[in-house]
């Protein structure tokens, strides 16, 4: 009995050409970009989630009058925290906790007697509680109109933030994004549009 060690074989593949997206014919380029889009949709990661959250935070800050505040954190405006979001459906939900005041939300319709608006995150929405000065029972009745106006304005700002998050998510899963990504990452493709993996 003897052991035979086969000689190593070197397999040399036949030469082939790879193409950038711009070099492919339109129909093949569309297939190539769809392949990139499929690849990206299966690899949604923390950076994508953070990009959507950053858009929500930026839109909320702009709507409330504090653009750029806390953009690198989950703090939309000082004293307000983004607890969660779901912007994949038509009914975007943005979950916030904290307190809005004249200082951190100057764009809201503040009137004398309104002191703050508390935000309370629930399962799929943010409840808004408008606080008034304590000037007696009749004063609270007079504040019903301004409180309703304030609640509506806060809910509109939250909806604006949810819409911005939805648009970012739509972009991140779009053909446009896949095209930009393939170009920026210098992807190359075989003649049939499949991704060349070196």
N, C-alpha and C positions, 0 to 999 in steps of 0.2 A: 504494500500500500504506500502510495506517495501523495504528497500534497503538491498541487500545481498552482502556482500563482500566475494568473494571467498578466500579460504585459499591459501596461496602461495604454488606453486608447485615447487619442486626442480627437475630439469631434470638433471640426471647424464648421460653423454654420455658414450657409451661403450668404453672400453679402445682400443687404437689403437697404432701402432708403426710408428715412423717417422724415416727417413733415411737421412744420408749425401749423397752427390753425389757419393762418393767412395763406399758406401754400396749398391747402386742400381745396378741391372743387366744392362748391356751395353745398351740394347734397351730402357729401362725405363729411364736410366741416360740421354740418348740423348733427350728424350722427356722432362725431367725435365729441362735440360739446355736450350732447345728451349723455354720452358715457361719463364725462367729467361730472355732470350734474347728478347722475346716479351715484357715482362714487362719493360725492360730497353729501348727498342726502343720507347716505348710510354711515356717515362719520361725523354727525353733529356732535360737537364737543363743548367743553366749558367755555372756550373762547367765543363760540357762537352765542351761547347763552348770555355771556357777559356783554356782548355787543348789543343784543336786544335790550337787556336791562339798562345799558348806558343810554340808548335812545329814549327809553321810557323816562329815565331820570332827567335827561336834557330837556325833553318836551314838557315835563311837569314843571321844572325850574323856570323855563321860559314863560309858560302859561301863568305861573304864580308871581312872576316878577323877580326871580332870583336865578337867572340863567348862569350855568357853569358852576353853581354851588354843589360841591360834593360829587362831581361827575365821576371821580375815580373810586368812589365807595358806593354803598347801597343807600346813601343818604341823598334824597332828592333836594331837599332844602334843610337848613339847620332845624333840628327838632322834629324832622319827619323821616321815617325809614321805610324803604321798599321791602315789604315782607315776602312778596311773591307776585306772580303774574301768570296769566294764561291768555295769550293773544292769538292762538291758533284758530279760534272760532270767530264768528261774526260778533259775538258778544264778548269783547275783550274785557278781562277783569284784571285790575291792578289793585293789589292789596297793600294798603299803607297804614302805618300807625304813627301817632304823634299829634302835635298841636300847631295849627296855623295862627299866626298873629299878623298885626300890621307890619312888623319888622321882617318876617320871613316870607310873607305873601302879599306884597304891596299892591299887586294888580287886582286883588279881590275887592268887591264893593263894600268897603268898610264905611259904616255910619256911626254916629254917636250912639252909644249904648251897646254896640256889639263889641265883645272883648276878645273872643278867639273862636276857633272851630277845631274841635277834637276829631281826629280820624281814628277809627277802630276797624282793624282788619277782621273780616269774617271769612267763612269758607270760600266764597266766590265773589265777594264785593267788599267795598269799604263803606262803613256807616259814617255819616257826617253828623256831628252834634254841634250846633251853634250855641255859644254861650253869650249871655247878656249880663249887663250890670244888674245888681239886685237893687232896684229902686221901688219895689212894691208891686202888688198884683196888677194894677192897671198898666204899669209900664211894660210888663211882659206882653200884655195884649197888644199894645202899640207896636211891639217889636216883631209881631208875627210876619208882616210883609217883608221887612228887611232880612229876617232870619231865613225865610223861604228863598229870597233872592240870593243870599249868601250860599245856602245849601246848593242851589242850582249852579252857581258859579264854580263852586268846588267840584261838583260832579262833572261839570263840563271840562274842567282842567284835567281831571282824572281820565275822562274819555279821550281827550286829546293825547294824553300820554299813552294810553292803550292803543290808540290808532297809530301812533309813531312806532310803537313796538311791533304792531302787526305788519306795518309797511317794511320794517327792517327784516322781519322774519320772512316775509314774501320775497324780498330782495335776495336774502341769503339762500333761498331755494329756487331762484330764477335762472333762466338761461343766460340772462345778462351777467349775473354774478359768476356763473360757471365759465363764461367766456373770459371775463376779467381775471378770474382765478387761473385759468389755463394759460393765459398770456403772461401774467405776473410770475407764475411758477415755472414758466418756460417749458410747459408740457410739449411733448412731441408725440406724433401719431404714426401708425402704420398706414399704408395706402387704403385700407378698408375702414379707417376711423377708429380702430381700437388703440388704446393708450399704450405707448411704448414704455416699457419698464426696463431701465438699464440695470 
